[in-house]
Amino acid sequence: MSIIKFTKDHEWIKLDGEVATVGITDYAQQQLGDVVFVELPEVGRNVVAGKEAAVVESVKAASEVYAPVAGDVVEVNEALADDPALVNRDPQGEGWFVKLRIENQGDLDDLLDEAAYKEYCEGLH
């Protein structure tokens, strides 16, 4: 069974076994506007929870994508190099950024579940 959690910085993480997929939420892509470029980390890089893992550039701004948890990058979404707009079309699906091997699954306990994230976003308006 997959576990999906969210950060207050608008990243999502979906854990399947020992590997977690990370991307930005629909809310985040709406705020960014049309995504034109995504800078992904190198496979093998260790990312630190709460620190930059990737960069997404839109017609409005460049934003950092923070790692929701610490871990090692095991895969990056190469499709984003040719089609960064995948992030806009399917942010919580085909528009994922990286896959991580999580160092400490307890890190997930500090993140929001879907209901809490939705409530958080509603409070931003």
MOPAC internal coordinates of N, CA, C and O (Angstrom, degrees):
PM7 1SCF
backbone

  N    0.0000 0     0.00 0     0.00 0    0    0    0
  C    1.4504 1     0.00 0     0.00 0    1    0    0
  C    1.5306 1   109.83 1     0.00 0    2    1    0
  O    1.2310 1   120.80 1   -43.07 1    3    2    1
  N    1.3103 1   116.07 1   136.93 1    3    2    1
  C    1.4618 1   121.69 1   179.58 1    5    3    2
  C    1.5231 1   110.20 1   -82.33 1    6    5    3
  O    1.2310 1   121.50 1   -34.54 1    7    6    5
  N    1.3137 1   114.73 1   145.46 1    7    6    5
  C    1.4614 1   121.58 1   172.65 1    9    7    6
  C    1.5230 1   105.91 1  -114.20 1   10    9    7
  O    1.2310 1   120.17 1   -52.30 1   11   10    9
  N    1.3349 1   117.28 1   127.70 1   11   10    9
  C    1.4639 1   121.03 1   177.62 1   13   11   10
  C    1.5209 1   108.28 1  -117.02 1   14   13   11
  O    1.2310 1   121.27 1   -50.97 1   15   14   13
  N    1.3300 1   115.18 1   129.03 1   15   14   13
  C    1.4684 1   121.66 1   179.01 1   17   15   14
  C    1.5220 1   108.51 1  -131.29 1   18   17   15
  O    1.2310 1   121.01 1   -13.72 1   19   18   17
  N    1.3355 1   115.67 1   166.28 1   19   18   17
  C    1.4597 1   122.33 1  -175.75 1   21   19   18
  C    1.5262 1   110.09 1  -135.60 1   22   21   19
  O    1.2310 1   121.42 1   -24.69 1   23   22   21
  N    1.3505 1   114.88 1   155.31 1   23   22   21
  C    1.4663 1   120.35 1   174.95 1   25   23   22
  C    1.5254 1   108.68 1  -109.67 1   26   25   23
  O    1.2310 1   121.00 1   -16.68 1   27   26   25
  N    1.3200 1   115.68 1   163.32 1   27   26   25
  C    1.4680 1   120.06 1   175.53 1   29   27   26
  C    1.5249 1   111.10 1   -74.74 1   30   29   27
  O    1.2310 1   120.47 1   173.21 1   31   30   29
  N    1.3282 1   116.72 1    -6.79 1   31   30   29
  C    1.4722 1   121.28 1   174.14 1   33   31   30
  C    1.5283 1   110.76 1   -93.58 1   34   33   31
  O    1.2310 1   120.31 1  -173.02 1   35   34   33
  N    1.3238 1   117.00 1     6.98 1   35   34   33
  C    1.4659 1   124.23 1   173.89 1   37   35   34
  C    1.5259 1   114.55 1    73.45 1   38   37   35
  O    1.2310 1   121.13 1  -144.02 1   39   38   37
  N    1.3373 1   115.45 1    35.98 1   39   38   37
  C    1.4584 1   120.24 1   167.75 1   41   39   38
  C    1.5237 1   107.62 1  -102.92 1   42   41   39
  O    1.2310 1   121.25 1   -26.86 1   43   42   41
  N    1.3136 1   115.21 1   153.14 1   43   42   41
  C    1.4677 1   120.47 1   172.43 1   45   43   42
  C    1.5193 1   107.95 1  -119.57 1   46   45   43
  O    1.2310 1   121.29 1   -24.97 1   47   46   45
  N    1.3205 1   115.13 1   155.03 1   47   46   45
  C    1.4581 1   121.20 1   177.44 1   49   47   46
  C    1.5192 1   107.53 1  -140.43 1   50   49   47
  O    1.2310 1   121.44 1   -47.99 1   51   50   49
  N    1.3063 1   114.86 1   132.01 1   51   50   49
  C    1.4680 1   120.17 1   179.43 1   53   51   50
  C    1.5177 1   107.63 1  -121.33 1   54   53   51
  O    1.2310 1   121.22 1   -62.01 1   55   54   53
  N    1.3146 1   115.26 1   117.99 1   55   54   53
  C    1.4545 1   121.36 1  -178.21 1   57   55   54
  C    1.5181 1   110.51 1   -95.49 1   58   57   55
  O    1.2310 1   120.95 1   -56.08 1   59   58   57
  N    1.3290 1   115.78 1   123.92 1   59   58   57
  C    1.4675 1   123.40 1   172.94 1   61   59   58
  C    1.5224 1   106.35 1  -124.44 1   62   61   59
  O    1.2310 1   119.96 1   -78.87 1   63   62   61
  N    1.3075 1   117.68 1   101.13 1   63   62   61
  C    1.4661 1   119.84 1  -176.90 1   65   63   62
  C    1.5112 1   110.23 1    69.85 1   66   65   63
  O    1.2310 1   120.54 1    53.44 1   67   66   65
  N    1.3410 1   116.58 1  -126.56 1   67   66   65
  C    1.4671 1   120.60 1  -178.92 1   69   67   66
  C    1.5229 1   113.46 1   -94.19 1   70   69   67
  O    1.2310 1   120.34 1   171.60 1   71   70   69
  N    1.3362 1   116.96 1    -8.40 1   71   70   69
  C    1.4600 1   120.69 1  -176.86 1   73   71   70
  C    1.5290 1   109.74 1  -109.65 1   74   73   71
  O    1.2310 1   121.03 1   -44.75 1   75   74   73
  N    1.3207 1   115.64 1   135.25 1   75   74   73
  C    1.4567 1   121.36 1  -179.87 1   77   75   74
  C    1.5224 1   109.86 1  -118.76 1   78   77   75
  O    1.2310 1   121.03 1   -41.30 1   79   78   77
  N    1.3216 1   115.64 1   138.70 1   79   78   77
  C    1.4589 1   122.85 1   176.44 1   81   79   78
  C    1.5255 1   107.82 1   -97.49 1   82   81   79
  O    1.2310 1   120.80 1   -42.32 1   83   82   81
  N    1.3438 1   116.08 1   137.68 1   83   82   81
  C    1.4651 1   121.68 1  -176.65 1   85   83   82
  C    1.5214 1   109.99 1  -126.19 1   86   85   83
  O    1.2310 1   120.97 1   -38.31 1   87   86   85
  N    1.3208 1   115.74 1   141.69 1   87   86   85
  C    1.4585 1   121.77 1   175.21 1   89   87   86
  C    1.5155 1   109.46 1  -158.53 1   90   89   87
  O    1.2310 1   120.96 1     9.89 1   91   90   89
  N    1.3314 1   115.77 1  -170.11 1   91   90   89
  C    1.4643 1   119.66 1   176.02 1   93   91   90
  C    1.5201 1   108.61 1  -104.62 1   94   93   91
  O    1.2310 1   121.09 1   -24.00 1   95   94   93
  N    1.3039 1   115.51 1   156.00 1   95   94   93
  C    1.4573 1   120.96 1  -176.36 1   97   95   94
  C    1.5261 1   111.71 1   -79.73 1   98   97   95
  O    1.2310 1   121.80 1   -12.05 1   99   98   97
  N    1.3273 1   114.16 1   167.95 1   99   98   97
  C    1.4593 1   120.47 1   175.93 1  101   99   98
  C    1.5249 1   110.05 1   -59.85 1  102  101   99
  O    1.2310 1   120.45 1   140.29 1  103  102  101
  N    1.3300 1   116.74 1   -39.71 1  103  102  101
  C    1.4660 1   120.91 1   177.79 1  105  103  102
  C    1.5276 1   110.18 1   -57.47 1  106  105  103
  O    1.2310 1   120.64 1   133.72 1  107  106  105
  N    1.3292 1   116.39 1   -46.28 1  107  106  105
  C    1.4653 1   121.08 1  -178.45 1  109  107  106
  C    1.5218 1   111.55 1   -62.45 1  110  109  107
  O    1.2310 1   120.34 1   134.48 1  111  110  109
  N    1.3395 1   116.95 1   -45.52 1  111  110  109
  C    1.4700 1   117.70 1  -177.95 1  113  111  110
  C    1.5239 1   110.94 1   -66.78 1  114  113  111
  O    1.2310 1   120.01 1   147.83 1  115  114  113
  N    1.3392 1   117.58 1   -32.17 1  115  114  113
  C    1.4694 1   119.83 1   176.88 1  117  115  114
  C    1.5238 1   110.83 1   -65.37 1  118  117  115
  O    1.2310 1   120.54 1   139.92 1  119  118  117
  N    1.3386 1   116.57 1   -40.08 1  119  118  117
  C    1.4580 1   121.21 1   179.46 1  121  119  118
  C    1.5320 1   111.24 1   -67.33 1  122  121  119
  O    1.2310 1   120.69 1   143.76 1  123  122  121
  N    1.3235 1   116.28 1   -36.24 1  123  122  121
  C    1.4645 1   120.93 1  -178.82 1  125  123  122
  C    1.5200 1   112.63 1   -72.23 1  126  125  123
  O    1.2310 1   120.08 1   142.55 1  127  126  125
  N    1.3174 1   117.45 1   -37.45 1  127  126  125
  C    1.4495 1   121.02 1  -172.20 1  129  127  126
  C    1.5218 1   109.26 1    86.63 1  130  129  127
  O    1.2310 1   120.49 1    23.09 1  131  130  129
  N    1.3225 1   116.67 1  -156.91 1  131  130  129
  C    1.4660 1   121.10 1  -174.70 1  133  131  130
  C    1.5228 1   111.85 1   -65.79 1  134  133  131
  O    1.2310 1   120.95 1   -63.11 1  135  134  133
  N    1.3205 1   115.80 1   116.89 1  135  134  133
  C    1.4670 1   121.49 1   179.06 1  137  135  134
  C    1.5294 1   108.87 1   -77.33 1  138  137  135
  O    1.2310 1   120.83 1   -50.89 1  139  138  137
  N    1.3363 1   116.01 1   129.11 1  139  138  137
  C    1.4683 1   120.69 1  -176.79 1  141  139  138
  C    1.5217 1   113.16 1  -115.12 1  142  141  139
  O    1.2310 1   120.25 1   163.74 1  143  142  141
  N    1.3494 1   117.13 1   -16.26 1  143  142  141
  C    1.4651 1   119.71 1  -178.24 1  145  143  142
  C    1.5249 1   109.03 1  -160.20 1  146  145  143
  O    1.2310 1   121.24 1   -37.40 1  147  146  145
  N    1.3234 1   115.23 1   142.60 1  147  146  145
  C    1.4609 1   120.93 1   175.29 1  149  147  146
  C    1.5279 1   108.04 1  -130.57 1  150  149  147
  O    1.2310 1   120.81 1   -52.42 1  151  150  149
  N    1.3330 1   116.06 1   127.58 1  151  150  149
  C    1.4665 1   121.26 1   176.09 1  153  151  150
  C    1.5218 1   107.46 1  -103.98 1  154  153  151
  O    1.2310 1   121.27 1   -62.72 1  155  154  153
  N    1.3334 1   115.17 1   117.28 1  155  154  153
  C    1.4613 1   120.75 1  -176.39 1  157  155  154
  C    1.5247 1   110.72 1  -104.86 1  158  157  155
  O    1.2310 1   120.30 1   -26.09 1  159  158  157
  N    1.3346 1   117.03 1   153.91 1  159  158  157
  C    1.4615 1   120.02 1   178.72 1  161  159  158
  C    1.5263 1   111.02 1   -74.51 1  162  161  159
  O    1.2310 1   121.24 1   -12.79 1  163  162  161
  N    1.3170 1   115.24 1   167.21 1  163  162  161
  C    1.4656 1   121.01 1   175.32 1  165  163  162
  C    1.5217 1   109.81 1   -74.48 1  166  165  163
  O    1.2310 1   120.54 1   -36.63 1  167  166  165
  N    1.3233 1   116.57 1   143.37 1  167  166  165
  C    1.4625 1   120.36 1   172.10 1  169  167  166
  C    1.5271 1   107.56 1   -61.92 1  170  169  167
  O    1.2310 1   120.24 1   -43.55 1  171  170  169
  N    1.3227 1   117.14 1   136.45 1  171  170  169
  C    1.4527 1   122.06 1  -177.59 1  173  171  170
  C    1.5117 1   113.52 1    98.82 1  174  173  171
  O    1.2310 1   120.37 1   162.38 1  175  174  173
  N    1.3367 1   116.90 1   -17.62 1  175  174  173
  C    1.4613 1   120.52 1  -179.94 1  177  175  174
  C    1.5268 1   109.91 1   -67.09 1  178  177  175
  O    1.2310 1   120.83 1   -38.93 1  179  178  177
  N    1.3203 1   116.01 1   141.07 1  179  178  177
  C    1.4530 1   120.92 1   174.30 1  181  179  178
  C    1.5256 1   107.58 1   -92.21 1  182  181  179
  O    1.2310 1   120.50 1   -51.19 1  183  182  181
  N    1.3354 1   116.65 1   128.81 1  183  182  181
  C    1.4540 1   120.68 1   177.82 1  185  183  182
  C    1.5297 1   108.69 1  -109.04 1  186  185  183
  O    1.2310 1   121.57 1   -28.90 1  187  186  185
  N    1.3221 1   114.60 1   151.10 1  187  186  185
  C    1.4544 1   121.99 1  -177.35 1  189  187  186
  C    1.5201 1   108.54 1  -108.64 1  190  189  187
  O    1.2310 1   120.45 1   -44.15 1  191  190  189
  N    1.3196 1   116.75 1   135.85 1  191  190  189
  C    1.4680 1   121.04 1   179.44 1  193  191  190
  C    1.5246 1   110.34 1   -54.39 1  194  193  191
  O    1.2310 1   120.99 1   -49.81 1  195  194  193
  N    1.3361 1   115.72 1   130.19 1  195  194  193
  C    1.4563 1   120.91 1   178.05 1  197  195  194
  C    1.5114 1   115.06 1    84.33 1  198  197  195
  O    1.2310 1   120.24 1   177.24 1  199  198  197
  N    1.3408 1   117.15 1    -2.76 1  199  198  197
  C    1.4679 1   121.04 1   179.24 1  201  199  198
  C    1.5317 1   109.59 1  -108.86 1  202  201  199
  O    1.2310 1   121.04 1   -15.56 1  203  202  201
  N    1.3284 1   115.61 1   164.44 1  203  202  201
  C    1.4601 1   121.52 1  -176.90 1  205  203  202
  C    1.5258 1   112.33 1   -59.19 1  206  205  203
  O    1.2310 1   121.39 1   -49.09 1  207  206  205
  N    1.3350 1   114.95 1   130.91 1  207  206  205
  C    1.4582 1   120.88 1   175.48 1  209  207  206
  C    1.5262 1   110.93 1  -116.52 1  210  209  207
  O    1.2310 1   120.53 1   153.28 1  211  210  209
  N    1.3326 1   116.60 1   -26.72 1  211  210  209
  C    1.4625 1   121.75 1  -178.94 1  213  211  210
  C    1.5263 1   107.64 1  -157.26 1  214  213  211
  O    1.2310 1   120.87 1    -7.52 1  215  214  213
  N    1.3357 1   115.93 1   172.48 1  215  214  213
  C    1.4610 1   121.90 1   176.04 1  217  215  214
  C    1.5215 1   107.38 1  -131.19 1  218  217  215
  O    1.2310 1   121.17 1   -43.07 1  219  218  217
  N    1.3145 1   115.37 1   136.93 1  219  218  217
  C    1.4624 1   120.59 1   176.62 1  221  219  218
  C    1.5280 1   107.14 1  -121.37 1  222  221  219
  O    1.2310 1   121.03 1   -48.78 1  223  222  221
  N    1.3364 1   115.63 1   131.22 1  223  222  221
  C    1.4627 1   120.55 1   179.25 1  225  223  222
  C    1.5080 1   108.61 1  -115.17 1  226  225  223
  O    1.2310 1   121.73 1   -44.13 1  227  226  225
  N    1.3380 1   114.29 1   135.87 1  227  226  225
  C    1.4574 1   120.00 1   177.37 1  229  227  226
  C    1.5199 1   108.42 1  -123.87 1  230  229  227
  O    1.2310 1   120.79 1     0.61 1  231  230  229
  N    1.3208 1   116.10 1  -179.39 1  231  230  229
  C    1.4561 1   119.51 1   177.26 1  233  231  230
  C    1.5243 1   110.46 1   -66.04 1  234  233  231
  O    1.2310 1   120.01 1   159.35 1  235  234  233
  N    1.3438 1   117.58 1   -20.65 1  235  234  233
  C    1.4609 1   121.68 1  -179.03 1  237  235  234
  C    1.5265 1   113.41 1   -91.66 1  238  237  235
  O    1.2310 1   120.34 1   138.38 1  239  238  237
  N    1.3394 1   116.96 1   -41.62 1  239  238  237
  C    1.4632 1   119.08 1  -170.49 1  241  239  238
  C    1.5234 1   111.13 1  -165.95 1  242  241  239
  O    1.2310 1   121.30 1   -12.14 1  243  242  241
  N    1.3214 1   115.11 1   167.86 1  243  242  241
  C    1.4669 1   121.27 1   169.70 1  245  243  242
  C    1.5209 1   106.69 1  -105.85 1  246  245  243
  O    1.2310 1   120.85 1   -42.89 1  247  246  245
  N    1.3141 1   115.99 1   137.11 1  247  246  245
  C    1.4657 1   120.62 1  -178.58 1  249  247  246
  C    1.5172 1   109.85 1  -134.00 1  250  249  247
  O    1.2310 1   121.64 1   -33.86 1  251  250  249
  N    1.3193 1   114.47 1   146.14 1  251  250  249
  C    1.4543 1   119.03 1   174.56 1  253  251  250
  C    1.5187 1   109.36 1   -81.48 1  254  253  251
  O    1.2310 1   121.65 1   -33.04 1  255  254  253
  N    1.3105 1   114.45 1   146.96 1  255  254  253
  C    1.4567 1   121.52 1   171.97 1  257  255  254
  C    1.5243 1   105.15 1  -108.42 1  258  257  255
  O    1.2310 1   120.75 1   -59.95 1  259  258  257
  N    1.3089 1   116.18 1   120.05 1  259  258  257
  C    1.4590 1   121.01 1  -175.50 1  261  259  258
  C    1.5196 1   110.77 1   -92.80 1  262  261  259
  O    1.2310 1   120.89 1   -33.08 1  263  262  261
  N    1.3060 1   115.91 1   146.92 1  263  262  261
  C    1.4677 1   120.87 1   176.21 1  265  263  262
  C    1.5253 1   107.99 1   -73.30 1  266  265  263
  O    1.2310 1   120.00 1   -56.00 1  267  266  265
  N    1.3353 1   117.60 1   124.00 1  267  266  265
  C    1.4610 1   119.28 1   178.49 1  269  267  266
  C    1.5337 1   112.04 1   -68.62 1  270  269  267
  O    1.2310 1   120.64 1   152.93 1  271  270  269
  N    1.3207 1   116.39 1   -27.07 1  271  270  269
  C    1.4660 1   122.98 1  -179.49 1  273  271  270
  C    1.5273 1   108.17 1  -142.18 1  274  273  271
  O    1.2310 1   120.56 1   -15.44 1  275  274  273
  N    1.3162 1   116.54 1   164.56 1  275  274  273
  C    1.4587 1   120.97 1   175.75 1  277  275  274
  C    1.5231 1   109.74 1   -82.10 1  278  277  275
  O    1.2310 1   121.11 1   -33.69 1  279  278  277
  N    1.3231 1   115.48 1   146.31 1  279  278  277
  C    1.4553 1   119.12 1   176.92 1  281  279  278
  C    1.5130 1   111.81 1   172.00 1  282  281  279
  O    1.2310 1   121.23 1     1.83 1  283  282  281
  N    1.3323 1   115.25 1  -178.17 1  283  282  281
  C    1.4581 1   122.24 1   179.07 1  285  283  282
  C    1.5179 1   109.98 1  -103.75 1  286  285  283
  O    1.2310 1   121.14 1   -45.23 1  287  286  285
  N    1.3427 1   115.43 1   134.77 1  287  286  285
  C    1.4588 1   120.75 1   177.50 1  289  287  286
  C    1.5288 1   108.46 1   -70.78 1  290  289  287
  O    1.2310 1   120.47 1   -59.75 1  291  290  289
  N    1.3326 1   116.70 1   120.25 1  291  290  289
  C    1.4623 1   120.89 1   179.11 1  293  291  290
  C    1.5271 1   112.20 1  -105.90 1  294  293  291
  O    1.2310 1   120.71 1   163.17 1  295  294  293
  N    1.3393 1   116.25 1   -16.83 1  295  294  293
  C    1.4677 1   120.01 1   178.90 1  297  295  294
  C    1.5233 1   108.31 1  -161.90 1  298  297  295
  O    1.2310 1   120.82 1   -32.49 1  299  298  297
  N    1.3468 1   116.03 1   147.51 1  299  298  297
  C    1.4605 1   121.32 1   172.30 1  301  299  298
  C    1.5191 1   108.16 1  -122.21 1  302  301  299
  O    1.2310 1   120.88 1   -24.19 1  303  302  301
  N    1.3150 1   115.93 1   155.81 1  303  302  301
  C    1.4620 1   121.03 1  -178.31 1  305  303  302
  C    1.5257 1   109.61 1   -83.77 1  306  305  303
  O    1.2310 1   121.14 1   -89.12 1  307  306  305
  N    1.3298 1   115.42 1    90.88 1  307  306  305
  C    1.4731 1   121.61 1  -177.91 1  309  307  306
  C    1.5260 1   112.39 1   -60.42 1  310  309  307
  O    1.2310 1   119.76 1   154.12 1  311  310  309
  N    1.3313 1   118.05 1   -25.88 1  311  310  309
  C    1.4660 1   121.56 1  -178.52 1  313  311  310
  C    1.5273 1   111.54 1   -61.65 1  314  313  311
  O    1.2310 1   119.94 1   155.45 1  315  314  313
  N    1.3294 1   117.71 1   -24.55 1  315  314  313
  C    1.4650 1   120.57 1  -178.69 1  317  315  314
  C    1.5283 1   112.41 1   -69.72 1  318  317  315
  O    1.2310 1   120.02 1   157.03 1  319  318  317
  N    1.3239 1   117.56 1   -22.97 1  319  318  317
  C    1.4699 1   120.30 1   178.15 1  321  319  318
  C    1.5264 1   110.27 1   -63.74 1  322  321  319
  O    1.2310 1   120.41 1   137.63 1  323  322  321
  N    1.3249 1   116.82 1   -42.37 1  323  322  321
  C    1.4679 1   121.48 1  -179.12 1  325  323  322
  C    1.5219 1   112.60 1   -87.17 1  326  325  323
  O    1.2310 1   120.29 1   153.52 1  327  326  325
  N    1.3332 1   117.04 1   -26.48 1  327  326  325
  C    1.4640 1   120.72 1  -173.41 1  329  327  326
  C    1.5370 1   110.66 1  -142.00 1  330  329  327
  O    1.2310 1   120.18 1  -108.82 1  331  330  329
  N    1.3465 1   117.26 1    71.18 1  331  330  329
  C    1.4619 1   119.77 1  -178.66 1  333  331  330
  C    1.5247 1   112.84 1   -61.55 1  334  333  331
  O    1.2310 1   119.83 1   157.95 1  335  334  333
  N    1.3330 1   117.93 1   -22.05 1  335  334  333
  C    1.4700 1   121.30 1   179.63 1  337  335  334
  C    1.5264 1   112.49 1   -66.72 1  338  337  335
  O    1.2310 1   120.25 1   169.90 1  339  338  337
  N    1.3456 1   117.14 1   -10.10 1  339  338  337
  C    1.4710 1   119.85 1   172.66 1  341  339  338
  C    1.5245 1   110.14 1   -54.90 1  342  341  339
  O    1.2310 1   120.53 1   147.54 1  343  342  341
  N    1.3207 1   116.60 1   -32.46 1  343  342  341
  C    1.4594 1   121.50 1   179.25 1  345  343  342
  C    1.5303 1   109.89 1   -61.94 1  346  345  343
  O    1.2310 1   120.35 1   141.69 1  347  346  345
  N    1.3384 1   116.94 1   -38.31 1  347  346  345
  C    1.4626 1   120.31 1   178.39 1  349  347  346
  C    1.5244 1   111.90 1   -74.45 1  350  349  347
  O    1.2310 1   120.66 1   139.18 1  351  350  349
  N    1.3229 1   116.34 1   -40.82 1  351  350  349
  C    1.4716 1   119.91 1  -175.59 1  353  351  350
  C    1.5127 1   113.46 1   -73.37 1  354  353  351
  O    1.2310 1   120.10 1   143.58 1  355  354  353
  N    1.3281 1   117.41 1   -36.42 1  355  354  353
  C    1.4634 1   120.50 1  -174.25 1  357  355  354
  C    1.5257 1   109.67 1  -148.73 1  358  357  355
  O    1.2310 1   120.26 1  -113.72 1  359  358  357
  N    1.3585 1   117.12 1    66.28 1  359  358  357
  C    1.4648 1   120.27 1  -172.31 1  361  359  358
  C    1.5303 1   114.00 1   -61.68 1  362  361  359
  O    1.2310 1   120.15 1   148.67 1  363  362  361
  N    1.3134 1   117.32 1   -31.33 1  363  362  361
  C    1.4566 1   119.54 1  -177.19 1  365  363  362
  C    1.5314 1   111.43 1  -107.02 1  366  365  363
  O    1.2310 1   121.68 1  -154.79 1  367  366  365
  N    1.3453 1   114.39 1    25.21 1  367  366  365
  C    1.4538 1   120.64 1   177.63 1  369  367  366
  C    1.5187 1   109.45 1  -141.13 1  370  369  367
  O    1.2310 1   120.65 1    71.93 1  371  370  369
  N    1.3373 1   116.36 1  -108.07 1  371  370  369
  C    1.4682 1   122.06 1  -177.32 1  373  371  370
  C    1.5303 1   113.38 1   -64.30 1  374  373  371
  O    1.2310 1   120.03 1   163.77 1  375  374  373
  N    1.3258 1   117.55 1   -16.23 1  375  374  373
  C    1.4663 1   121.37 1  -178.89 1  377  375  374
  C    1.5221 1   113.83 1   -91.19 1  378  377  375
  O    1.2310 1   120.04 1  -157.72 1  379  378  377
  N    1.3292 1   117.52 1    22.28 1  379  378  377
  C    1.4746 1   121.19 1   177.55 1  381  379  378
  C    1.5263 1   110.45 1   -63.49 1  382  381  379
  O    1.2310 1   120.46 1   -19.88 1  383  382  381
  N    1.3339 1   116.73 1   160.12 1  383  382  381
  C    1.4680 1   121.99 1  -176.59 1  385  383  382
  C    1.5255 1   112.81 1  -103.93 1  386  385  383
  O    1.2310 1   120.73 1   121.80 1  387  386  385
  N    1.3294 1   116.21 1   -58.20 1  387  386  385
  C    1.4640 1   120.26 1  -174.29 1  389  387  386
  C    1.5217 1   110.96 1  -139.43 1  390  389  387
  O    1.2310 1   121.73 1   -20.01 1  391  390  389
  N    1.3342 1   114.30 1   159.99 1  391  390  389
  C    1.4595 1   121.12 1   169.82 1  393  391  390
  C    1.5162 1   106.81 1  -117.16 1  394  393  391
  O    1.2310 1   121.25 1   -45.70 1  395  394  393
  N    1.3249 1   115.22 1   134.30 1  395  394  393
  C    1.4601 1   122.00 1  -175.98 1  397  395  394
  C    1.5183 1   111.17 1  -120.44 1  398  397  395
  O    1.2310 1   121.08 1   -34.42 1  399  398  397
  N    1.3156 1   115.54 1   145.58 1  399  398  397
  C    1.4571 1   121.02 1   164.73 1  401  399  398
  C    1.5244 1   104.60 1   -93.71 1  402  401  399
  O    1.2310 1   120.68 1   -69.13 1  403  402  401
  N    1.3178 1   116.30 1   110.87 1  403  402  401
  C    1.4568 1   122.68 1  -173.29 1  405  403  402
  C    1.5253 1   111.33 1   -70.37 1  406  405  403
  O    1.2310 1   121.17 1   -43.86 1  407  406  405
  N    1.3398 1   115.36 1   136.14 1  407  406  405
  C    1.4642 1   120.90 1   177.40 1  409  407  406
  C    1.5230 1   111.54 1   -75.97 1  410  409  407
  O    1.2310 1   120.71 1   138.59 1  411  410  409
  N    1.3355 1   116.25 1   -41.41 1  411  410  409
  C    1.4621 1   120.41 1  -174.82 1  413  411  410
  C    1.5273 1   109.05 1  -140.94 1  414  413  411
  O    1.2310 1   120.39 1   -72.62 1  415  414  413
  N    1.3184 1   116.86 1   107.38 1  415  414  413
  C    1.4614 1   119.61 1  -177.88 1  417  415  414
  C    1.5244 1   111.88 1   -63.48 1  418  417  415
  O    1.2310 1   120.05 1   161.14 1  419  418  417
  N    1.3265 1   117.50 1   -18.86 1  419  418  417
  C    1.4580 1   121.01 1   175.55 1  421  419  418
  C    1.5245 1   112.43 1   -62.61 1  422  421  419
  O    1.2310 1   120.29 1   158.13 1  423  422  421
  N    1.3520 1   117.06 1   -21.87 1  423  422  421
  C    1.4703 1   120.68 1   177.06 1  425  423  422
  C    1.5310 1   110.96 1   -58.99 1  426  425  423
  O    1.2310 1   120.37 1   150.74 1  427  426  425
  N    1.3113 1   116.90 1   -29.26 1  427  426  425
  C    1.4630 1   120.76 1  -178.97 1  429  427  426
  C    1.5243 1   111.61 1   -64.79 1  430  429  427
  O    1.2310 1   120.48 1   153.90 1  431  430  429
  N    1.3286 1   116.69 1   -26.10 1  431  430  429
  C    1.4643 1   121.00 1  -178.50 1  433  431  430
  C    1.5240 1   112.30 1   -64.05 1  434  433  431
  O    1.2310 1   120.31 1   157.40 1  435  434  433
  N    1.3366 1   117.01 1   -22.60 1  435  434  433
  C    1.4615 1   121.44 1  -179.01 1  437  435  434
  C    1.5262 1   112.78 1   -84.75 1  438  437  435
  O    1.2310 1   120.21 1   176.22 1  439  438  437
  N    1.3292 1   117.21 1    -3.78 1  439  438  437
  C    1.4594 1   121.34 1  -175.69 1  441  439  438
  C    1.5299 1   111.07 1   -98.22 1  442  441  439
  O    1.2310 1   121.10 1   -12.81 1  443  442  441
  N    1.3240 1   115.50 1   167.19 1  443  442  441
  C    1.4651 1   122.02 1  -177.64 1  445  443  442
  C    1.5200 1   111.44 1   -88.08 1  446  445  443
  O    1.2310 1   120.63 1   -35.69 1  447  446  445
  N    1.3353 1   116.40 1   144.31 1  447  446  445
  C    1.4635 1   118.56 1   169.71 1  449  447  446
  C    1.5287 1   107.54 1   -82.25 1  450  449  447
  O    1.2310 1   120.20 1    -4.07 1  451  450  449
  N    1.3281 1   117.23 1   175.93 1  451  450  449
  C    1.4662 1   120.51 1  -173.25 1  453  451  450
  C    1.5262 1   112.02 1   -61.02 1  454  453  451
  O    1.2310 1   119.76 1   137.20 1  455  454  453
  N    1.3180 1   118.07 1   -42.80 1  455  454  453
  C    1.4677 1   121.19 1  -179.45 1  457  455  454
  C    1.5292 1   111.20 1   -63.10 1  458  457  455
  O    1.2310 1   120.25 1   135.60 1  459  458  457
  N    1.3258 1   117.14 1   -44.40 1  459  458  457
  C    1.4702 1   121.14 1  -179.85 1  461  459  458
  C    1.5289 1   110.49 1   -66.05 1  462  461  459
  O    1.2310 1   120.16 1   142.00 1  463  462  461
  N    1.3506 1   117.30 1   -38.00 1  463  462  461
  C    1.4633 1   120.48 1   179.08 1  465  463  462
  C    1.5272 1   110.72 1   -66.15 1  466  465  463
  O    1.2310 1   120.83 1   137.15 1  467  466  465
  N    1.3264 1   116.01 1   -42.85 1  467  466  465
  C    1.4656 1   120.39 1   179.49 1  469  467  466
  C    1.5260 1   109.71 1   -60.81 1  470  469  467
  O    1.2310 1   120.42 1   135.73 1  471  470  469
  N    1.3110 1   116.80 1   -44.27 1  471  470  469
  C    1.4691 1   121.79 1   178.36 1  473  471  470
  C    1.5299 1   110.18 1   -61.88 1  474  473  471
  O    1.2310 1   120.66 1   137.45 1  475  474  473
  N    1.3262 1   116.34 1   -42.55 1  475  474  473
  C    1.4706 1   121.08 1   177.94 1  477  475  474
  C    1.5207 1   110.85 1   -59.19 1  478  477  475
  O    1.2310 1   120.02 1   133.80 1  479  478  477
  N    1.3340 1   117.56 1   -46.20 1  479  478  477
  C    1.4617 1   121.37 1  -179.61 1  481  479  478
  C    1.5295 1   111.83 1   -64.49 1  482  481  479
  O    1.2310 1   120.39 1   141.38 1  483  482  481
  N    1.3211 1   116.85 1   -38.62 1  483  482  481
  C    1.4598 1   120.03 1   178.52 1  485  483  482
  C    1.5166 1   110.56 1   -62.36 1  486  485  483
  O    1.2310 1   120.19 1   147.88 1  487  486  485
  N    1.3278 1   117.24 1   -32.12 1  487  486  485
  C    1.4609 1   121.00 1   178.53 1  489  487  486
  C    1.5180 1   113.72 1   -74.22 1  490  489  487
  O    1.2310 1   119.77 1   171.06 1  491  490  489
  N    1.3264 1   118.04 1    -8.94 1  491  490  489
  C    1.4593 1   122.07 1  -178.71 1  493  491  490
  C    1.5281 1   112.83 1   -85.29 1  494  493  491
  O    1.2310 1   120.30 1   165.81 1  495  494  493
  N    1.3051 1   117.03 1   -14.19 1  495  494  493
  C    1.4825 1   120.41 1  -176.13 1  497  495  494
  C    1.4974 1   112.57 1   -87.64 1  498  497  495
  O    1.2310 1   120.10 1   180.00 1  499  498  497

